[in-house]
Each structure stands twice: as C-alpha cells, then as structure tokens.
C-alpha cells in the first residue's frame, strides 16, 4: 500500500519491501514550482496590488515545484496535530514515529493469525468501518479536509481507538484525504471540497492491539459521468480481485485480475504503491501489487490477513511526489480513485473485516436495489 522499492538480486528473485522516505511513506519528492499567484486591484488611481499566494506558508523546498498541468489541488495550511487521550492504547510508533515491531523478512513468509488474533482484527475492522462510514456521510461541498480529519480523530478515539496514520513515520494527521488527482496520502488541510470533486478517505484504526484499514472514494455532491465511471470501475476491479482470492493461489496473480479489467476501459493502474499484510503490525507481508507482476510474494493460506487497495487513474498512472514527502498525485493531473478492505483468508475465500454494515453504511448508486456486490459487505455474525 505504501511506498515499496524493488531490489534485484542474482537470478530472478525480486524482493519488495516498505521503505520510508524522510520518515514517510513516499519516495523523495521531485522538484517543481509554487502555485500561481493571483493579482487583484491593479491600475492607476486604484489601491495597490494585493498578492494572494496560497503557498506562502510553505518552505523553500517548494520553490521550484511544478504541479501537474491539469491538477487543481494545492497544499494549504494545516491545523495543529490532534492529541489522543492518554487512556487509549497506542501503537509502538506513536511517540517517535518509528515502527518497532516487524513482520517476517522474506516476502513469501506470511504470518498465519491465531484465533485470538482474528478476534482482535474483527473488532478493529468493525471500528474502522464505523469511522469510515461517519467520514463518508460527512463528505459534502463546503467541508474542508481538515474537518474530515477532526471527525475521524473524534470517531476513532471515542471508540477507544488510535488513528493509525497519526505520527506513522511522522505523518501529521489522523486520516489520509486524497482529492481528485491525489493518488494517495493526501494530508488534510484547509482545502474546501467543491461540487464535482471526488475524495478518497483512507481510515486505519489501531484498536486493542490490531489495525483495521479501509478506504472508499466518495463523490462530493453531483459528479460528472467520467468521474462516476472511474469510481465504479475502480470498485468493480477491487471486487473482482477479492472474488479471485482463495487458498493456494499466488498473491502475485491479484494484479493481473485488476489490470485486465481496467486497461481495456482506458484506465491505468498505479504500480508505485501496493496492498499489504496487516495485523498487530500496520504494514507487513504480503505486498499486494495491483498490476501484472511476477513477484515472489507467497501463496494465500487460511489465516492470512491483508489489504487489496487498487489506485486506478483516468490518465497516466505515473506519480508526482510533493515535497511534503507524503502526497502523491498523477503526473498529468488526471483523477484517481481507490477502494480498500482489510481481508481475512478462509477456506471459502476472503472475508472483509472492514465490510459495509447492511442498513448502516452509505451505498453507491450501483449497490442500491440489489444485494451487495461480491465481497463488499461485512458477513453476518462478524
């Protein structure tokens, strides 16, 4: 899910691993220029020109940053980092930003969860789902992404959960909010959502020792047909990839299912970021690629828990890294959409531990009037 790098060794072995950059998820930022400066009130006999620079609060590393040609998202001011009540259990990175607990070192080595682990992950997944539903219902024109962060923080902590992104490798907020061309890891700030935007809200909650991780792309008011088609195609390939999963299948094959569905429709799938194993550790094996690949990332087995979270783009899937070392946008400014579940492998296939709650979770137009599609709903009894 987060940044990974590929290191080639002798023979055909390729290892994929999480790599922090400047204590972040993203690779080193590219160099570009500041946002445009808007001028008002010029002319003889009028008031002096007033310069409005949306990026005046940014550091020198932004001086030459060049935003995508079609992109509209800009980094605005952030509010102070929110505090977590002392009574809430924290992950091991909460204080200094550095995760201590690690999973298996070789990419094909995958932890099999115990019944106690699974019970804990069911609880964490349910909390994450409830928080994501609250955030999705809150999305509307005029809301800021910082207000979404405040809501997620409140909803997670009032349930006794710690918002997992907070201080993970130094991430300053409690949720990722990725608007329009932002592929992932958007930092909540003063950005105001507008009619016609799309926004991915990525919620992870650490609850009683386990992480539950899920995201959805929400329309902001009425969106155009092209945006709706992108969101639905992303949803469809995500569900198809979950339907594919079964014990004995190779994790590397998930990416082909996604790519074969989206490419014929004119979309592209991001290769820079991947799904991941999850449990008491936020990110671990296996890495889940969302494109055709031959990575030796192991074989599915009962008791594995992991995420699938394709990022699908209406233009290029090449990414541009912002100097904040977190935000990644499409290089051309085209829109991107994403969905994600935390999944448990069973004898019958995957179960979404963050699945939608019937009668409670917000629905997409294609979900209304019919049973939930594929693996999108929380099974009864969980």
N, C-alpha and C positions, 0 to 999 in steps of 0.2 A: 504494500500500500504506500509506504513511504519510500524515500529515495533508496535505490539499490545500485550497486555497481557490479560490473562483470569483470572478473579477473581470469585470464586464460592460463591454464597450466598445461604441462606436457600431455599429449594425447588429446582426447576430445572432451575432457572434463571442464565444465564451466561452473564456477561457484558464484552464487548470488547472495549478497548479504546487505544488511542495512548499514548505511554509512551516514553519520551525522556531518553536517557542514556548519561550521561556526555554531556548534551545539544546536543544529536544526535538522529538519527533515530533508532540506533541499540542497542540491549541489551549488557550488559557488555561483554567484549571480553574474549575469552578463552586464556589460556596460551600456548605458543608454543616456537619454537626456530627460530634463524635467518636463512636467506638464506645461501646456500652453499658458501664457499669461494673458489675462483678459484686461483690456483697457477701457476706461469709461470717462466721460466728461472732458474730452479734449477740445481745443479750439480757442480763438481769441475772444477775450471778454468773458470766458466761462471759467468755472472752477478748475484748479489744477488737476492734471490727470491723476486718477486713482488706480493703482495697480493691485489687482487681486491675484495672488499666487497661491494656488491650492497646496503647493508643495513647499511653502516657505518654512514649514516646521521640520522638514526632512534634513538629514545630514549630508555631508559633502559627497558621500558615495553615490548619491542620486544625481549629481550634477550633470552627467552626460548620459543618463539613462534614456533610452528611446522606447516608448510604449508601442504596442502593436498598432499597425496602421488603421485597423477598423475598431480597435478597442476603445471602450469608454470608461473603464474602471480606473480610478486613481487612488493612491494611498492618502487617506485623510487622518485627522488627529485621532489618537486612541485615548480612551479613558484609562485611569489607573487600574492596575491589575486587581482583580477582586479577591477578597480574603475568604478562606474556608474555615468554618468553625473548628475550634480545637478538638471537639469531641469526635470528629469524623476521621476514620482511618484513612491513611494516606499511602500511596504507592511509594516505593523506595527512592524515587527521583524528585519527590515533591519539594524537598528543601533546596537541593543544589542543582537540580535539572539533569542529573546524570543517572540513568538506569543502572542498577547494580546486578539484579537478577537476570540471568541469561538462559536461553534455551540451548538445545543441542547445537554443536558447532558445525557438523556436516549437513548440507542442505537436504539430504534424503532421510535424516534422522528426525522423527516427529514424535512428540510426546503423546502417549495414549492416556486420556484422562480417566481418573478413578471415578467411581460412583459419587464420592464426596465432591470431587472437582466439578462433575456435571451438575450436581445440585446447586453448587455455588454459581456456576455460569448461567444456569436457568434464571436464577434470581437477578444476577447482574444484567442479563439480556432483557428481562422484563422492565427493569428500571430504566435502561437506556431507551427502550421503545416508548415508554410513557413520557420521557423527557423529549424525545424527538417528535412525538405527536403534539405535545404542547407547543413546541417551536414551530411546527408546520402550521398549526392553527393560528399562530400569531403573525405569520407572514402576510403582508398586505402593503399596498402603496403607502408611502409616508413613514414606514417603520425604518429605523436605522439598524445596521448590522450590529452595532454596539448594544442596542436594546435587545436584540435576539440573544446576544451573549449574556446579558444580565438575566434574561428569563431562563436560559439554560442553566446558568450558575445557580439560580434560586431553586429551580425544579430539581436539580440533581442533589443539592445539599439538603433540601428539606426532606428528601427521601433517605438521607444518611449516606449519600454517595459523594465521591470526589470526582470532579470533572477531569477525566484523564488527560486531555491535552494541556492542562494548566501546568506550566513550567516543565513540560516534557522536552528535554534538550533546550529549555529556555523559552518555549512558546508562551507568549504573554497573556493569552486569553483562554476561556473555558470551552470554546467550540470553534470549529472552522466554518466560515461562511464564504462560499465561493460563488460570485455573481457573474453571470454571462460568460465572458471569455476566460474567467479564472477556472483553471482545471482543478486545482485542489489547494488546501492550506491557506485559504484567504483569511486574513486577520480581521476580526470585527473592529470597526471604527465608526466614524461619523457618516459613512456612506448611507444615503437615503434611498431606499428601494423605490423604483418607479414602475408605473403600469407598463406591462410588457416584458419586464425583466424575468429571468429565471435565476433561482438561487439554490445551490446545494448546501444543505445544513448537515454537517458531519458531527454526530454526537457519540462520545465514548464516556462511559461512567465506570469508575472503579468502586465496586460495592462488595463489602465483606471479603476482600482479598482477590476479587476477579474483575476482569474488564468485560464490559458488553459494548459492542461497537456497531453502529448502524448509520446510514445516511440516506437521504432522498433529495431529489431535485424538485422544488416546488415552483409553480407559476406564481408570478406576482400580478394579481388581477387577471385581466384578459391578455393572453399572449397570442402571437401570430401563429399561423398554421405551420410554418417552418420550425418554430421553436417547439410546438407540441409534437411534431413528428420526430424531432431529435430526442425529446424526453421519452416518448413511447418506445422508440427503437432501442434506446438505452435500457429501459425497463425490460423489454422483450428479450434482448440478448442476455441480460442478467438472469432472468428466469430460466431461459434455455440452458445456461451454463449450470445452474443449480439442478435442473432436471437431469442433466447428464451425469451428475456425480453418483458414484456407487462404490462400495468396497472393491478393491482390486484394480481400479482404474488409475492411470497415471495423472498426477496433478498437472503435468505439462500439457495434457490434452484439452484442458479447460479453455485455454486461449484460442485454440482453433475453432471451437464452437462459437465463440464471440466474434472473431474476425470474419468467419464465413457468413455470419448473419448481417453484419453491419456494412462491410465493404461493398457488396452488390447494391446497396441503397445509397451509395455515395458518401458514406461516413468513414471516419478513421478512428482507430483505437490507440490510446496512448500506451507507449511501451516504457516510458520513464518511471512509472510508478506501479506498484503491484499490491495485490491482496496478501494476506499474511496469516500465520498461525497466531492464536490468541489464547489467553487463559489468565493465570496469575501474572504472566509477562504480557505487556502490551503488544509487542511485535516479536514474533519468533517464527520458526519453521512451521509449515512450508511457505515459501514465497509463491504466490499465485499470479502468473503472467496472464494478461488479458489479450494476448496476440499469439500467433503461431510461434512455437519455440520448441527447443529440444533440451531444455534444462533438466538436469538430474535431480528434480525436487521431490522425489519419492512417490509412493503409491498410497492411495486412500485406504484407510482402515477404520474399523469401528472404534469410536472413542476419540477420533481426531476432532479438533475444533479449529476453525479458520474462517477467514472472510473472503468473499468474492465481491469486487467493487469496481467494475469497468468504468473507465472515463472515455466517453465517446464524443467526437468532435464533428462539427458540420464542415470544417475545412481541414487544415493540416493538424496533425497530432503532435507536431514539433512544439516544444515548450520553451517559453522565455522565463527565466528566473529573475525575480525582482531583487534589488539589493537588500531587502529585509531578510533575505535568506530563508524565506518561507513560501511566499506567494509564487505560484507558477501559473502563467497564462498561456493560451495558444499563441504561437508566434505571429499568426495573421490576424488575431483579434476575433476569430470566429467563435461562436458559442460552444460550450462543452457541458455535458450532463453526466450524472453519476448516481448509482444506487449501490447500497451495501447492506449485507446482513452478516451477523455472526452465526456460523453454522456448526451443527454437530453431526458427525457421520454416524449413522446407524446401519443395521443390516438392510433396512429398506431404502436407504439413501439419506440425503441430508435433511435435517430438521432446522428451521430458522429459529434460533433462540431469541432473535430480535424481531420476529414476525409480527405483522399487524394484528391488532386485537379486534375481533369482529364486533361491530356495533359501536366501537370507540374510535379507532384510528381513521384519520381522513382518507378518503378514497380518490383515486384518479378517475377521469371520465370512462376509461376502458375497463375499470373494475366495477362500476356501478351496474346493477341489474343482473349480475351474474356471480357465480362463486369466485372467490379469489383465485387468481391465476397461479398455477404451478405451486411453487414453494414460497409464495409471498406472505402467507398468513401463519400466525402462531398456532400450532396444533392444540386441540383441546387437551386439557389435563396439564399443560405447562404454565 
